């Protein structure tokens, strides 16, 4: 340990000269929480206090939803930064800074944690295993006010901009910039538009509503905001990056994709009261297949439902498809869902005559499942949402997937009938609580299915499932 922090001290000295830190106070009237006292500094510099916003999340007890209040601190930086986090409401007997895969260096002294960050990170600081009174840290890259013609720039400076939860239309060619310290009480509507940018690290807090909606639009960039939900529907060529979503109300999905193509999502955080990330076809008035979707470097925390959910929604007569999808470098922090139909850290529930095929899940770290399963791959007929079962699930690769939590419920892989099958599912380097799962693994009786070795049911109408 002494060697580790000697290295940290040397590293901080070498990088301090190239570092920059920008903070902004919360605007007057913003909702704050005071469970933690937080400050940041460039190594060797002066500490700058960070306000901690009051954020809301969902806790399900039995079948009832309960709003819980957590803390959130945010800033921009380059290089290296130190954080000082003081717990004000409870003594620190234990702590975690997650995602665990980041291996964030932390020093504890009494009720104070010193945290070292050398790149943009979205973190959860949890004291005494308390996930409902935790601190969310949103450490973002520096962002300057963009250059744009005055008539094309919509600027929100520090302060509260109260639209009473109403929509703010963003027309073609416009750039929205949400400066640090800006809180917008409304939601942005990108509707039938093209060449739009919504930038900046301000907050978009509309209440029980999607914060930024992209509908029937093309060539859209969303970079930086913290909001409730960011759905994309009926659209093409949309990039969402450096965005954070937190929801607490019913149907509070995070990053939805409906009937859209050529979508890129990168460096995201979602803690949600429904699915964190979804890919659907025809749904909510959007029509068509979903193709060419790339999602990378994301953190998913599903207080309800799935971290990842694919399929289910379409219209039977359309015979649509979801294809050419990649999820890479994903950290799943929690999954909790009472209903068996809606469990699965990675869920592919194929209905409404959709064909789901050609997908890669690469480098997925799953930390804990409070209630749920690892995988739920089913060609199914969910009559609540569908008018027919799906056409099939085919050619899915899961590479470098690991799980390190308590015993999950049984995973499910199942087709529907002879014509609606699950085919060609390849697991490469699946590790469950330190156990490497493969068809030739040691200790597996010859008469066992490999899936028996990690509590996974492979049902009927399933072909060519391999574990390497």
NORJO-V516626 format. One record per pair of residues at least 12 apart in sequence whose ideal C-beta (glycine too) atoms are under 6 Angstrom apart, sorted by the first residue. I is the first residue (numbers start at 1). J is the second residue. Records with the same first field share a line. If there is no record, write none. Layout:
I = J ; J
This chain:
8 = 105 ; 116
12 = 43 ; 80
15 = 79 ; 80
16 = 42 ; 43 ; 44
18 = 79
19 = 42 ; 79 ; 80
20 = 78
21 = 40 ; 42 ; 77 ; 81
22 = 76
23 = 48 ; 75
24 = 158 ; 180 ; 181
25 = 51
26 = 51
27 = 158 ; 159 ; 160 ; 181 ; 183
29 = 160
30 = 183
31 = 54
32 = 51 ; 54
33 = 52 ; 54 ; 71
35 = 71 ; 88 ; 89 ; 133
36 = 52 ; 71 ; 85 ; 135
37 = 86 ; 88
38 = 50 ; 52 ; 73 ; 85
39 = 84
40 = 75 ; 81 ; 83
41 = 82
43 = 82
50 = 73
52 = 71 ; 73
53 = 72
54 = 69
55 = 70 ; 72 ; 246
56 = 69 ; 248
57 = 70 ; 248 ; 271 ; 303
58 = 248 ; 273 ; 303 ; 304
59 = 132
60 = 304
67 = 248
68 = 132
70 = 134
71 = 135
72 = 136
73 = 137
74 = 138
76 = 140 ; 142
78 = 142
80 = 118
81 = 117
82 = 116
83 = 115
84 = 114
85 = 113 ; 125
86 = 112
87 = 111 ; 127
90 = 127
91 = 111
92 = 111 ; 127
93 = 128
94 = 128
95 = 127
96 = 126
97 = 123 ; 125
98 = 124 ; 333
99 = 331
100 = 367
101 = 331 ; 365
117 = 139
120 = 139 ; 140 ; 141
121 = 139
122 = 138 ; 269 ; 299
123 = 137
124 = 136
138 = 244
140 = 201
143 = 224
145 = 177
146 = 175 ; 177
148 = 175
152 = 173 ; 174 ; 175
153 = 175
154 = 174 ; 176
155 = 177
156 = 178 ; 182 ; 184 ; 202
157 = 179
158 = 181 ; 182
160 = 183
161 = 184
162 = 185
163 = 185 ; 186
165 = 206 ; 207
166 = 186
167 = 187 ; 189
168 = 186 ; 188
169 = 189
170 = 188 ; 190 ; 196
171 = 193
172 = 193 ; 194 ; 195
173 = 195
174 = 196
175 = 197
176 = 198
177 = 199 ; 200
178 = 200 ; 202 ; 225
179 = 200 ; 202
180 = 201
182 = 202
183 = 203
184 = 204
185 = 205
186 = 206
187 = 206 ; 209 ; 211
188 = 212
189 = 213
190 = 214 ; 217 ; 220
191 = 215
192 = 216
193 = 217
194 = 218 ; 219
195 = 219
196 = 220
197 = 221
198 = 222
199 = 223 ; 224
200 = 224
201 = 224
203 = 226
204 = 225 ; 227
208 = 249
210 = 229 ; 231
211 = 227 ; 228 ; 229
212 = 227 ; 230
213 = 231
214 = 232 ; 235 ; 238
215 = 233
216 = 234
217 = 235
218 = 236 ; 237
219 = 237
220 = 238
221 = 239
222 = 240
223 = 241 ; 242
224 = 242
225 = 243
226 = 244
227 = 245
228 = 247
229 = 245 ; 253
230 = 255
231 = 256
232 = 257 ; 260
233 = 258 ; 286
234 = 259 ; 286
235 = 260
236 = 261 ; 262
237 = 262
238 = 263
239 = 264
240 = 265
241 = 266 ; 267
242 = 267
243 = 268
244 = 269
245 = 270
246 = 271
247 = 272 ; 273
248 = 273
249 = 273
251 = 274
252 = 272 ; 273 ; 274
253 = 274 ; 275 ; 278
254 = 270 ; 272 ; 276
255 = 277
256 = 278
257 = 279 ; 290
258 = 280 ; 283 ; 286
259 = 281 ; 282 ; 286 ; 287 ; 288
260 = 290
261 = 291 ; 292
262 = 292
263 = 293
264 = 294
265 = 295
266 = 296 ; 297
267 = 297
268 = 298
269 = 299
270 = 300
271 = 301
273 = 303 ; 304
274 = 304 ; 305
275 = 305 ; 306 ; 309
276 = 300 ; 302 ; 307
277 = 308
278 = 309
279 = 310 ; 322
280 = 313
281 = 314 ; 320 ; 354
282 = 314 ; 315 ; 318
283 = 313
289 = 320 ; 321
290 = 322
291 = 323 ; 324
292 = 324
293 = 325
294 = 326
295 = 327
296 = 328 ; 329
297 = 329
298 = 330
299 = 331
300 = 332
301 = 333 ; 334
302 = 335
305 = 337 ; 342
306 = 344 ; 347
307 = 332 ; 335 ; 345
308 = 346
309 = 347
310 = 348
311 = 348 ; 349 ; 350 ; 354 ; 356
312 = 349 ; 351 ; 385
314 = 352 ; 354
316 = 352 ; 353 ; 387 ; 388
319 = 353
320 = 354
321 = 355
322 = 356
323 = 357 ; 358
324 = 358
325 = 359
326 = 360
327 = 361
328 = 362 ; 363
329 = 363
330 = 364
331 = 365
332 = 345 ; 366
333 = 367
334 = 368
335 = 369 ; 372
336 = 370 ; 371
337 = 372
343 = 372 ; 373 ; 376
344 = 373 ; 376
345 = 366 ; 374
346 = 375
347 = 376
348 = 377 ; 393
349 = 378 ; 380
350 = 379 ; 390 ; 393
351 = 380 ; 382 ; 386 ; 389 ; 390
352 = 386 ; 388
353 = 388 ; 391
354 = 390
355 = 391 ; 392
356 = 393
357 = 394 ; 395
358 = 395
359 = 396
360 = 397
361 = 398
362 = 399
363 = 400
364 = 401
365 = 402
366 = 403
367 = 404 ; 405
368 = 405
369 = 405 ; 408
373 = 408 ; 409 ; 411
374 = 403 ; 408 ; 411
375 = 411
376 = 412
377 = 393 ; 413
378 = 414
379 = 415 ; 416 ; 420
389 = 416 ; 420
391 = 420
392 = 420 ; 421
393 = 422
394 = 423 ; 424
395 = 424
396 = 425
397 = 426
398 = 427
399 = 428
400 = 429
401 = 430
402 = 431
403 = 432
410 = 455 ; 457
411 = 456
412 = 457
413 = 458 ; 462
414 = 459
415 = 461 ; 462
421 = 461
422 = 462
423 = 463 ; 464
424 = 464
425 = 465
426 = 466
427 = 467
428 = 468
432 = 454
437 = 453 ; 454 ; 467
438 = 467 ; 468
439 = 467
450 = 467
